[in-house]
Amino acid sequence: MPSLYVISCRMFEDELVHIFEEEDKDARVILIENENIEGIEKKFSEVGIKYEKTSVEDLPLKLGPKEDFIVVLNILEFALDANPSLLKDKVYTSIEETGKYFNGILVFYGLCGNVLGSLEKDFSYMDIPVRILKDACGNIVDDCICASFDNRDAYVNAVMGETRGEGTYFLTPMQAANWREMLVLAKLAPDPDDTEMMKMVFDYSGYKNVGKVDTGLSYEKDFGSIVDEFASLFDFEKRLFSGSTKISDECYHSIKKYIVENVTAESSVEGEACKN
């Protein structure tokens, strides 16, 4: 019964839906019930992904002796992004309290203010792999925007860009769908509708552009029109960037491959021991 525990920010909804719609259609998907799963449930239903739900307390009952590859998703709230120490505490507690039930753990976060940079080292004592999102060169991604590029270098180049001295505010589909909430959490304004205050903060901070990061995913149907509206509201120039799901896809497949190979090997050894 190989199993993977995924702890993820809501911002990675689209990447997770993509994995189970296109990359791993046969996985048995289980959602931890909480107030953060409404969005991903809606998208799962729209594309026909079958899933189950459970409470943390009932989780062991769901992980019975079955042959399927099981993925349990624990989706965490946006608000944690604005409080790095609270984010670290939440992620670490989730691993400590629930990780023992699984063959591997993948954390869909980046450095996030550098509070998760030592996560893999901190949990190296566990008998299972505990990993965070990294590019193919082994660089931990900075954040969800960085994870939307092929690698960290591509992200850094996008940030530096050709318009040196002019800041670019990046929007992925999920960032665009939730930009007002995210700007309030970032303390750019206390009111999500106070665009004048947000514009003043953007001007003071040197932002002149909005970067549309096209990851190739279309679960958020109004992505283009929202970016257009954002550019109009703040008098920003639009810049287009080619993003991808490469980092999230490769991290998922890498840890799944490790889990399946090792659980199969352990089962074979146990089987031989029983024969003897």
GIRAZI-V462156 format. One line per field, one symbol per residue. ss: DSSP state (H for helix, E for strand, - for the rest). psi: psi as a letter, one per 30 degrees, with the letter a starting at -180 (. if undefined). burial: # if it has 24 or more other C-alpha atoms within 12 Angstrom, else .. A space follows every 10 residues. Layout:
# GIRAZI-V462156
ss=???
psi=???
burial=???
This chain:
# GIRAZI-V462156
ss=--EEEEEEEH HHHHHHHHHH HHH----EEE EE-----HHH HHHHHHH--- EEEE----HH HH-------E EEEEEE-HHH HH-HHHHHHH HHHHHHHHHH H--EEEEE-- --------HH HH------EE EE-E-----E -----HHH-- -HHHHHHHHH ------EEEE E-HHHHH-HH HHHHH----- ----HHHHHH HHHHH-EEEE EEEE------ --HHHHHHHH HHHH--EEEE EE---HHHHH HHHHHHHHHH HHHHHHHHHH HHHHH-
psi=ikkkkkkkkf fgeeeeeeef eeeiffkjkk kkkagggeee eeeeeeggkk llllleegee ffhailfljk kkkjklleff ffieeeeeee eeeeeeffff flflkkjila eiggfgfgee efgfflglkj llklafggkk leafeefgle leeeeeeeee afikfjkkjk jleeeefgee eeeeeghfkf kfgifeeeee eeeefgkflk jjjjffkgfj fgeeeeeeee eeeghlkkkk kjalgeeeee eeeeeeeeee eeeeeeeeee eeeee.
burial=########## ########## #..#..#### ###..##.## #.##....#. ###..#..#. .##.....## ########## #..#..##.# ##.##..### ########## ##..###.## ..#....### #####...## ########## #####..##. .....##### ########## ####...#.. ....#..##. .#....#### #####.#.## ..##.###.# #.##.####. ########## ##.###.### ..#....... ......
